[in-house]
């Protein structure tokens, strides 16, 4: 009997303990989430923009066909769940992907959602419609899509030129919302209409964005919040102080540096902060058409002099990742393992040995202590670019290269590198989806607009297609490693490090998941609630 | 007087025309245009899309044609559309003017109310401990950048009161609203007040050494009467001129202060518009500021002429 009492008492205490820690507290409805926004919004149209400044506030306006499960931090094929599509099937030859669509869904203006809207959206992206997007940064994602066809109001198929299992990964991104047929692309830039959990209220330029709960949202019981108010704050110091003073419930996602997170935590120890990779890598771009950088030895020497650990230690207090083109594990799915990385020139731990080899290559090319190579290291006039560029210049000095920092105004950066008006530069490359199809075709394919160095390896391009068509994950992984290793060995765009950034929120904000391998896909916020 | 007035008016119009040409030309000379910025985040510039947007915005037309279209629109009250937000420029600019006007007005009031009395005090207590302290305050005011002072004030507020006096669209009370403007106004007005303080002090010291002050003193006038009735009035002439000039320069301080205090005024908006090469916003905003500065100068010229006949005769 005594034992029974003891057991009951222990069970009660355990339950009370769990309750007290909030582990079983039920989500509460209501409240406005106040968030800080870093600014930089050109328009409200996700399809036209290529920055998470737009995705964060506007992703909740929309639904995709499929999406990455919002409470799973690592985006993968396994975390893709239905959204406006209820299910999907591949044809036996894997060239047709068919979606069954949800019924009874309405756009925020009351018009019913049908398969036509999906067809319109992709025709808009593929440039096949009468209406045009002002900018179309994701057109290249769907180069393998031949056509999008409807079968009745609730079935739509993607007809592919060749098999591409990863297409579904692209469709799950925050960058792939479904737009309404009946609203023009121009209106979507200023007053977006979606089917999502939140309705657009207003965007005051450089000031604020307001979205409110969609009472007719098709997902019953969601969202929990009455709305989200975003206040644009350009100055990071002000935004940290404002958060500490309780003006905001949450900082702009993945926007704080390690030092800023430490500062914030020092002032507000209750704050919940996460520092995660955002799948943005910092890399060295070398104009391989411009002498003397058309000499592979010089390019190799520059890659060999990189002390990646020094970059990580100085800029991130040791909290960033070293890898290749793909985000390294464990957060990244496809990245090179430390064992493979060690075998690539310049990645070995003995920096001095690498540099000795680099100096020999430079001497072979005619340079030395008395004949130093003078170059300009171009980079964008933003701290996140400038700071590593300064370290790069210091490291290049070790191999007879004297770099001069050439700070380029933001407006000029991409036009300048696109017309190859640089010799050596430091650049940032963000990947919206942790999938090789997006990273390889966008950044390394022959003729791609974002292939700034002009690297073109026809044999490797065949491997791009091969991995893209591969359905067996293990086989695809091997191919991806092989490609990534080759890209680093060819010094296509030597990756220096993969950054990590911080996000903080007040403890009463619940249901926030910071994605660990992309910063573009986790802002639906329909599961977020306020425990106050 | 009428000839003088007409001449000044024509000069004002000519100045405004010159400013409009300079703004327009400078914006076109600066490398990069709004389309490059619009493509910025995408990481590439699609040549065909760029050409289409440039055509849509009229940027493919010859610069004189673009200028004529702008001036003609301006004359009809049509300020055009923001290239970025695609909203009417007037709709973007108008709500921000009262915010900046309020802030600038308070900053100017702060600099006068702080600078003039302390400058007088510093002069009449010359070479005392109080004078040294006030000179140190004025020197620090001139040395401290407004953004740094603003940030310090914000940190002090958060550390001591737990609240932050940054801009809020819906302040809870009159006091919240007053605090929201007065702290940034103090941050931006501190530099002007330091300048006014130093100028008032030196001007007062010069006047206090004049014969007529000695005469007043020998006739038994009280110190207050000498300082405020006889000396300050005459010492204020150069100070008033500087206050007028400082009012125009306040916009420079407001740019950073509006950023630090997150105030959606025209100063921060202008900088952002320049960065984005949002020509309609920049052109119209700069013209708006120019009109105000030129109009103030025009008023001052007329006032000078009314006060001092020598000016209009010499012209």
Boltz contact constraints between the chains, C-beta under 6 A:
constraints:
  - contact:
      token1: [A, 42]
      token2: [B, 38]
      max_distance: 6.0
  - contact:
      token1: [A, 42]
      token2: [B, 84]
      max_distance: 6.0
  - contact:
      token1: [A, 50]
      token2: [B, 41]
      max_distance: 6.0
  - contact:
      token1: [A, 50]
      token2: [B, 42]
      max_distance: 6.0
  - contact:
      token1: [A, 51]
      token2: [B, 41]
      max_distance: 6.0
  - contact:
      token1: [A, 137]
      token2: [B, 42]
      max_distance: 6.0
  - contact:
      token1: [A, 190]
      token2: [B, 86]
      max_distance: 6.0
  - contact:
      token1: [A, 205]
      token2: [B, 85]
      max_distance: 6.0
  - contact:
      token1: [A, 205]
      token2: [B, 92]
      max_distance: 6.0
  - contact:
      token1: [A, 206]
      token2: [B, 272]
      max_distance: 6.0
  - contact:
      token1: [A, 207]
      token2: [B, 264]
      max_distance: 6.0
  - contact:
      token1: [A, 233]
      token2: [B, 262]
      max_distance: 6.0
  - contact:
      token1: [A, 234]
      token2: [B, 259]
      max_distance: 6.0
  - contact:
      token1: [A, 235]
      token2: [B, 259]
      max_distance: 6.0
  - contact:
      token1: [A, 235]
      token2: [B, 260]
      max_distance: 6.0
  - contact:
      token1: [A, 237]
      token2: [B, 151]
      max_distance: 6.0
  - contact:
      token1: [A, 238]
      token2: [B, 260]
      max_distance: 6.0
  - contact:
      token1: [A, 238]
      token2: [B, 262]
      max_distance: 6.0
  - contact:
      token1: [A, 241]
      token2: [B, 154]
      max_distance: 6.0
  - contact:
      token1: [A, 241]
      token2: [B, 158]
      max_distance: 6.0
  - contact:
      token1: [A, 241]
      token2: [B, 164]
      max_distance: 6.0
  - contact:
      token1: [A, 242]
      token2: [B, 164]
      max_distance: 6.0
  - contact:
      token1: [A, 242]
      token2: [B, 166]
      max_distance: 6.0
  - contact:
      token1: [A, 244]
      token2: [B, 158]
      max_distance: 6.0
  - contact:
      token1: [A, 245]
      token2: [B, 158]
      max_distance: 6.0
  - contact:
      token1: [A, 245]
      token2: [B, 163]
      max_distance: 6.0
  - contact:
      token1: [A, 245]
      token2: [B, 164]
      max_distance: 6.0
  - contact:
      token1: [A, 247]
      token2: [B, 164]
      max_distance: 6.0
  - contact:
      token1: [A, 411]
      token2: [B, 32]
      max_distance: 6.0
  - contact:
      token1: [A, 411]
      token2: [B, 36]
      max_distance: 6.0
  - contact:
      token1: [A, 411]
      token2: [B, 37]
      max_distance: 6.0
  - contact:
      token1: [A, 412]
      token2: [B, 31]
      max_distance: 6.0
  - contact:
      token1: [A, 412]
      token2: [B, 32]
      max_distance: 6.0
  - contact:
      token1: [A, 414]
      token2: [B, 45]
      max_distance: 6.0
  - contact:
      token1: [A, 415]
      token2: [B, 36]
      max_distance: 6.0
  - contact:
      token1: [A, 415]
      token2: [B, 45]
      max_distance: 6.0
  - contact:
      token1: [A, 418]
      token2: [B, 45]
      max_distance: 6.0
  - contact:
      token1: [A, 449]
      token2: [B, 44]
      max_distance: 6.0
  - contact:
      token1: [A, 450]
      token2: [B, 43]
      max_distance: 6.0
  - contact:
      token1: [A, 450]
      token2: [B, 44]
      max_distance: 6.0
